[in-house]
Amino acid sequence: MPETTRTPGEIVFEKYLNFQQIPFEFEKEHAGKSKRPDYTIEWEGRPIVFDVKDFDPPNEPLKGFGQFDPYPPIREKIDQGRDKFKQFKEYCCGLVLFNAGR
């Protein structure tokens, strides 16, 4: 598989895993699965899969007074993670959210 460009969230997550000295595989192929979670680690002899979702910085900073509902963008990322993990019900799965903008 050709080398894939990492997102900012993936870069930060890899730094965390390296700092904790946790070996990982990026986009590992799992037998019988069509999707590839971003990271697979082994913990106490069992695989754990992670998917990293980045939030983009806002196009314009919020100005003045107003209301901001953070729930819809977070819910969207959770739904994307849920979709990727549907094939991995027998695994422990973790969703990593990286917010570069706020």
Backbone as a chain_set.jsonl record, in Angstrom:
{"seq": "MPETTRTPGEIVFEKYLNFQQIPFEFEKEHAGKSKRPDYTIEWEGRPIVFDVKDFDPPNEPLKGFGQFDPYPPIREKIDQGRDKFKQFKEYCCGLVLFNAGR", "coords": {"N": [[0.846, -1.175, 0.0], [0.606, 2.221, -0.861], [2.356, 4.986, 0.694], [0.468, 6.97, 2.866], [-0.701, 10.288, 3.203], [-0.694, 11.921, 6.28], [-3.233, 13.229, 8.446], [-3.532, 16.294, 10.414], [-4.557, 15.532, 12.949], [-3.978, 12.785, 12.993], [-1.199, 12.865, 12.991], [-0.679, 14.045, 15.499], [-1.834, 12.086, 17.152], [-0.177, 9.889, 16.574], [2.211, 10.882, 17.622], [1.527, 10.899, 20.312], [1.121, 8.104, 20.767], [3.722, 7.188, 20.226], [5.15, 8.585, 22.237], [4.105, 7.33, 24.484], [5.19, 4.911, 24.07], [3.859, 2.936, 22.62], [3.482, 0.494, 20.327], [2.23, 0.604, 16.972], [0.092, 0.04, 14.109], [-0.512, 1.566, 11.041], [-3.452, 2.059, 9.27], [-3.984, -0.722, 9.015], [-4.625, -3.773, 7.362], [-7.381, -5.838, 7.917], [-8.38, -9.17, 8.136], [-11.121, -10.202, 6.197], [-12.422, -7.78, 6.334], [-13.581, -4.793, 4.851], [-13.038, -2.161, 5.374], [-10.559, 0.043, 6.759], [-9.473, 0.863, 9.828], [-7.809, 3.754, 11.192], [-5.67, 3.273, 13.038], [-4.146, 0.459, 14.604], [-3.556, -1.205, 17.562], [-1.944, -3.456, 19.855], [-3.146, -4.677, 22.848], [-2.682, -6.166, 25.843], [-2.636, -8.592, 24.481], [-4.778, -8.404, 22.745], [-6.33, -6.964, 19.856], [-6.834, -3.47, 19.409], [-8.673, -1.009, 17.816], [-8.453, 2.21, 16.31], [-9.911, 5.215, 15.12], [-9.229, 8.303, 13.689], [-10.629, 11.46, 13.696], [-10.69, 14.598, 12.257], [-11.44, 17.982, 13.04], [-12.099, 20.746, 11.076], [-10.546, 23.99, 11.073], [-12.497, 26.946, 11.767], [-13.907, 28.836, 9.036], [-14.285, 31.565, 9.331], [-13.559, 33.529, 12.161], [-15.613, 33.539, 15.111], [-17.52, 36.392, 15.805], [-18.347, 39.014, 18.027], [-21.392, 38.775, 19.936], [-23.248, 35.78, 20.314], [-24.665, 32.604, 19.528], [-23.365, 29.352, 19.701], [-23.586, 26.108, 18.667], [-22.024, 23.294, 19.516], [-22.65, 20.672, 19.171], [-23.745, 19.445, 16.627], [-21.439, 19.205, 14.732], [-19.805, 17.462, 16.224], [-21.439, 15.228, 16.585], [-21.661, 14.432, 13.911], [-19.042, 13.51, 13.372], [-18.917, 11.384, 15.188], [-20.881, 9.719, 14.098], [-19.642, 9.122, 11.65], [-17.454, 7.64, 12.584], [-18.827, 5.513, 13.806], [-19.904, 4.316, 11.542], [-17.569, 3.374, 10.274], [-16.705, 1.512, 12.164], [-18.6, -0.519, 12.133], [-18.022, -3.014, 11.03], [-16.333, -4.062, 12.884], [-17.198, -5.224, 15.29], [-16.352, -7.179, 17.047], [-14.061, -6.194, 18.096], [-12.318, -3.996, 20.362], [-13.007, -0.652, 20.064], [-11.959, 2.673, 19.355], [-12.675, 6.102, 19.102], [-11.031, 8.941, 18.035], [-11.084, 12.317, 18.437], [-10.002, 15.245, 16.92], [-9.575, 18.572, 17.299], [-8.624, 21.146, 15.516], [-9.236, 23.761, 15.327], [-10.538, 25.119, 17.438]], "CA": [[0.0, 0.0, 0.0], [1.447, 3.418, -0.891], [2.353, 5.821, 1.904], [-0.658, 7.887, 2.917], [-0.464, 11.531, 3.914], [-1.382, 11.944, 7.573], [-3.933, 14.451, 8.825], [-2.947, 16.835, 11.656], [-4.971, 14.711, 14.087], [-3.224, 11.528, 12.961], [0.181, 13.175, 13.392], [-0.679, 14.242, 16.956], [-2.109, 10.794, 17.785], [1.045, 9.087, 16.454], [3.174, 11.402, 18.609], [1.084, 10.399, 21.619], [1.423, 6.676, 20.851], [5.181, 7.056, 20.326], [5.555, 9.056, 23.565], [3.714, 6.288, 25.438], [5.898, 3.714, 23.616], [2.855, 1.952, 22.199], [3.631, 0.191, 18.903], [0.964, 0.671, 16.237], [0.1, -0.126, 12.654], [-1.37, 2.542, 10.395], [-4.359, 1.523, 8.254], [-3.74, -2.168, 8.894], [-5.678, -4.57, 6.725], [-7.909, -6.888, 8.784], [-8.98, -10.237, 7.324], [-12.572, -10.203, 6.101], [-12.961, -6.43, 6.525], [-13.314, -3.927, 3.701], [-12.588, -0.854, 5.852], [-9.325, 0.03, 7.548], [-9.34, 1.926, 10.822], [-6.524, 4.44, 11.066], [-4.612, 2.688, 13.866], [-4.372, -0.781, 15.341], [-2.534, -1.512, 18.565], [-2.187, -4.675, 20.634], [-3.178, -4.395, 24.284], [-2.893, -7.406, 26.575], [-2.858, -9.674, 23.524], [-5.968, -8.213, 21.91], [-6.236, -5.756, 19.034], [-7.714, -2.326, 19.616], [-8.618, -0.171, 16.62], [-8.784, 3.621, 16.504], [-10.084, 6.054, 13.942], [-9.01, 9.701, 14.047], [-11.452, 12.399, 12.931], [-10.256, 15.975, 12.438], [-12.349, 19.104, 12.816], [-11.412, 21.826, 10.373], [-10.698, 25.293, 11.709], [-13.592, 27.702, 11.155], [-13.532, 29.739, 7.946], [-14.223, 32.895, 9.913], [-13.718, 33.478, 13.615], [-16.869, 34.074, 15.626], [-17.355, 37.782, 16.235], [-19.45, 39.559, 18.8], [-22.175, 37.865, 20.756], [-24.052, 34.855, 19.54], [-24.792, 31.253, 20.069], [-22.692, 28.318, 18.913], [-23.966, 24.767, 19.102], [-20.95, 22.401, 19.092], [-23.13, 19.293, 19.064], [-23.849, 18.849, 15.283], [-20.189, 18.702, 14.157], [-19.323, 16.314, 17.0], [-22.325, 14.113, 16.234], [-21.285, 13.994, 12.561], [-17.802, 12.723, 13.485], [-19.261, 10.129, 15.873], [-21.589, 8.888, 13.11], [-18.641, 8.621, 10.7], [-16.718, 6.588, 13.287], [-19.731, 4.371, 13.964], [-19.984, 3.657, 10.236], [-16.325, 2.639, 10.03], [-16.554, 0.426, 13.13], [-19.66, -1.525, 12.017], [-17.428, -4.315, 10.709], [-15.36, -4.407, 13.92], [-17.943, -5.402, 16.541], [-15.632, -8.075, 17.958], [-12.877, -5.469, 18.549], [-12.467, -2.775, 21.145], [-12.839, 0.436, 19.106], [-11.87, 4.005, 19.939], [-12.752, 7.233, 18.188], [-10.205, 10.048, 18.49], [-11.515, 13.567, 17.814], [-8.965, 16.271, 16.978], [-10.124, 19.87, 16.929], [-7.521, 22.042, 15.242], [-9.671, 25.139, 15.178], [-11.077, 25.803, 18.636]], "C": [[0.89, 1.236, 0.0], [1.311, 4.229, 0.394], [1.242, 6.86, 1.808], [-0.257, 9.141, 3.685], [-1.3, 11.547, 5.184], [-2.09, 13.287, 7.769], [-3.252, 15.024, 10.075], [-3.321, 16.0, 12.883], [-4.217, 13.399, 14.149], [-1.78, 11.746, 13.407], [0.268, 13.321, 14.915], [-0.911, 12.903, 17.672], [-0.887, 9.875, 17.711], [2.105, 9.565, 17.449], [2.819, 10.902, 20.009], [1.443, 8.92, 21.782], [2.929, 6.449, 20.996], [5.683, 7.481, 21.699], [5.242, 8.008, 24.629], [4.391, 4.95, 25.136], [4.924, 2.574, 23.305], [3.051, 1.698, 20.711], [2.262, 0.177, 18.226], [1.185, 0.35, 14.768], [-0.903, 0.862, 12.087], [-2.145, 1.878, 9.258], [-4.092, 0.047, 7.953], [-4.935, -2.842, 8.222], [-6.078, -5.69, 7.683], [-8.65, -7.897, 7.917], [-10.506, -10.149, 7.371], [-13.221, -8.841, 6.265], [-12.619, -5.578, 5.303], [-12.805, -2.55, 4.124], [-11.345, -1.023, 6.707], [-9.353, 1.174, 8.559], [-7.937, 2.528, 10.736], [-5.397, 3.742, 11.822], [-5.071, 1.404, 14.516], [-3.212, -0.946, 16.305], [-2.896, -2.858, 19.188], [-2.147, -4.28, 22.101], [-3.58, -5.668, 25.005], [-3.321, -8.537, 25.63], [-4.068, -9.534, 22.632], [-5.816, -6.944, 21.084], [-7.261, -4.71, 19.463], [-7.546, -1.437, 18.392], [-9.098, 1.237, 16.953], [-8.997, 4.274, 15.152], [-9.99, 7.496, 14.415], [-9.844, 10.571, 13.114], [-11.013, 13.813, 13.282], [-11.429, 16.934, 12.238], [-11.544, 20.182, 12.108], [-11.558, 23.125, 11.152], [-11.833, 26.064, 11.028], [-13.077, 28.625, 10.054], [-13.38, 31.165, 8.448], [-14.348, 32.77, 11.425], [-15.065, 34.062, 14.019], [-16.617, 35.478, 16.162], [-18.579, 38.198, 17.04], [-20.127, 38.497, 19.643], [-23.004, 36.964, 19.864], [-24.063, 33.502, 20.211], [-24.096, 30.292, 19.12], [-23.077, 26.978, 19.5], [-22.893, 23.792, 18.622], [-21.428, 20.985, 18.803], [-23.176, 18.758, 17.627], [-22.518, 18.396, 14.675], [-19.629, 17.488, 14.895], [-20.141, 15.077, 16.649], [-21.976, 13.553, 14.85], [-20.038, 13.109, 12.597], [-18.064, 11.383, 14.174], [-19.973, 9.19, 14.9], [-20.622, 8.319, 12.068], [-17.829, 7.492, 11.322], [-17.562, 5.342, 13.446], [-19.83, 3.587, 12.653], [-18.733, 2.821, 9.965], [-16.207, 1.418, 10.93], [-17.627, -0.658, 13.013], [-19.1, -2.921, 11.78], [-16.527, -4.843, 11.831], [-16.02, -4.62, 15.274], [-17.217, -6.301, 17.547], [-14.36, -7.424, 18.516], [-13.284, -4.381, 19.537], [-12.116, -1.632, 20.189], [-12.8, 1.772, 19.837], [-11.9, 5.066, 18.863], [-11.967, 8.388, 18.801], [-10.638, 11.29, 17.717], [-10.438, 14.613, 18.015], [-9.534, 17.574, 16.444], [-8.974, 20.856, 16.766], [-7.923, 23.503, 15.295], [-10.104, 25.846, 16.436], [-10.577, 25.13, 19.887]], "O": [[1.839, 1.304, 0.781], [0.294, 4.167, 1.085], [1.099, 7.541, 0.793], [0.443, 9.063, 4.695], [-2.486, 11.218, 5.155], [-1.616, 14.332, 7.322], [-2.478, 14.324, 10.728], [-2.486, 15.787, 13.762], [-3.852, 12.943, 15.232], [-1.208, 10.916, 14.113], [1.181, 12.785, 15.542], [-0.263, 12.618, 18.679], [-0.589, 9.161, 18.669], [2.811, 8.754, 18.047], [3.696, 10.529, 20.788], [2.0, 8.523, 22.806], [3.361, 5.616, 21.794], [6.547, 6.818, 22.272], [6.017, 7.818, 25.566], [4.192, 3.972, 25.857], [5.141, 1.421, 23.677], [2.812, 2.595, 19.903], [1.262, -0.212, 18.83], [2.306, 0.384, 14.261], [-2.018, 0.981, 12.593], [-1.563, 1.22, 8.396], [-3.989, -0.365, 6.798], [-6.091, -2.515, 8.489], [-5.221, -6.406, 8.199], [-9.454, -7.519, 7.065], [-11.102, -10.036, 8.442], [-14.446, -8.748, 6.33], [-11.503, -5.638, 4.786], [-12.202, -1.843, 3.317], [-11.108, -2.078, 7.296], [-9.265, 2.339, 8.171], [-7.001, 1.884, 10.263], [-4.286, 3.629, 11.304], [-6.224, 1.269, 14.926], [-2.045, -0.843, 15.925], [-4.025, -3.331, 19.057], [-1.209, -3.617, 22.541], [-4.678, -6.188, 24.806], [-4.225, -9.317, 25.927], [-4.368, -10.432, 21.846], [-5.242, -5.96, 21.551], [-8.393, -5.028, 19.827], [-6.425, -1.144, 17.976], [-10.012, 1.434, 17.754], [-8.346, 3.927, 14.167], [-10.597, 7.869, 15.418], [-9.772, 10.435, 11.893], [-10.967, 14.185, 14.455], [-12.289, 16.722, 11.383], [-10.423, 20.489, 12.513], [-12.572, 23.343, 11.816], [-12.098, 25.856, 9.844], [-11.957, 29.131, 10.126], [-12.466, 31.884, 8.045], [-15.16, 31.986, 11.916], [-15.591, 34.96, 13.361], [-15.643, 35.725, 16.872], [-19.7, 37.777, 16.757], [-19.538, 37.481, 20.009], [-23.411, 37.363, 18.773], [-23.537, 33.308, 21.306], [-24.218, 30.4, 17.899], [-22.91, 26.744, 20.696], [-22.847, 23.484, 17.431], [-20.679, 20.183, 18.244], [-22.666, 17.659, 17.411], [-22.458, 17.288, 14.141], [-19.05, 16.594, 14.278], [-19.584, 13.999, 16.441], [-21.995, 12.339, 14.646], [-19.987, 12.077, 11.928], [-17.496, 10.363, 13.785], [-19.693, 7.991, 14.882], [-20.763, 7.17, 11.651], [-17.547, 6.494, 10.66], [-17.073, 4.23, 13.243], [-19.839, 2.356, 12.652], [-18.828, 1.693, 9.483], [-15.669, 0.393, 10.511], [-17.561, -1.644, 13.747], [-19.649, -3.903, 12.28], [-16.013, -5.957, 11.734], [-15.46, -4.236, 16.3], [-17.44, -6.196, 18.753], [-13.657, -8.035, 19.321], [-14.422, -3.914, 19.548], [-11.05, -1.642, 19.575], [-13.519, 1.977, 20.815], [-11.232, 4.945, 17.836], [-12.207, 8.77, 19.947], [-10.568, 11.316, 16.488], [-10.001, 14.852, 19.141], [-9.924, 17.665, 15.28], [-8.418, 21.344, 17.75], [-7.067, 24.388, 15.306], [-10.042, 27.074, 16.498], [-10.915, 25.553, 20.993]]}, "num_chains": 1, "name": "protein.A"}
